[in-house]
Amino acid sequence: MIEFDTSLYAPEAVRKAIQDYSGLARITLEEEGGVCRCRFSRCRYPLRLTQLEFANYVLNLTVSMRGAAHDDL
């Protein structure tokens, strides 16, 4: 399981990453109290590698989304 603090990571980035990773793993999402919890199963690659790459991807999406929101600055 990986937890993403929603004050740091965009929940919409987590949801998009889950969709984008659907061919690589089954990821279930639970959103509660400012945290997105992702549980992994049926990973095509080793679990830990999949989790680490997924976390990097969520970070990249968050930066892209938040950067786009501030392009006018």
BELLINBEL-V435577 format. One record per residue. N is the residue number from 1. NEAR is the number of other ideal C-beta (glycine too) atoms within 12 Angstrom. D_CENTER is the distance of its C-alpha to the mean C-alpha in Angstrom with 1 decimal. Layout:
# BELLINBEL-V435577
n=<N:N>
near=<NEAR:NEAR>
d_center=<D_CENTER:D_CENTER>
This chain:
# BELLINBEL-V435577
n=<1:2:3:4:5:6:7:8:9:10:11:12:13:14:15:16:17:18:19:20:21:22:23:24:25:26:27:28:29:30:31:32:33:34:35:36:37:38:39:40:41:42:43:44:45:46:47:48:49:50:51:52:53:54:55:56:57:58:59:60:61:62:63:64:65:66:67:68:69:70:71:72:73>
near=<19:32:22:34:20:22:13:19:33:27:27:23:33:35:25:24:36:31:19:19:31:17:14:24:29:18:36:20:29:18:21:13:11:14:20:34:23:33:21:29:15:16:23:17:17:13:22:15:16:27:27:17:25:37:28:19:29:37:23:20:28:29:18:19:22:19:15:15:14:10:9:6:7>
d_center=<11.5:8.8:9.0:7.5:10.6:10.6:13.5:11.5:8.0:8.4:7.7:8.4:5.8:3.2:6.5:7.3:5.0:6.4:9.6:9.7:9.4:12.0:14.7:13.5:12.5:12.7:9.7:10.8:9.4:11.7:11.8:14.8:16.5:14.0:11.4:8.4:9.2:7.7:10.9:11.5:14.9:16.9:15.2:17.2:16.9:17.3:14.8:14.3:14.0:11.4:9.3:10.2:9.6:6.0:5.7:8.0:6.6:3.8:7.2:9.3:8.1:8.6:11.9:12.9:12.6:14.3:16.7:17.7:18.5:20.8:22.5:25.7:26.2>
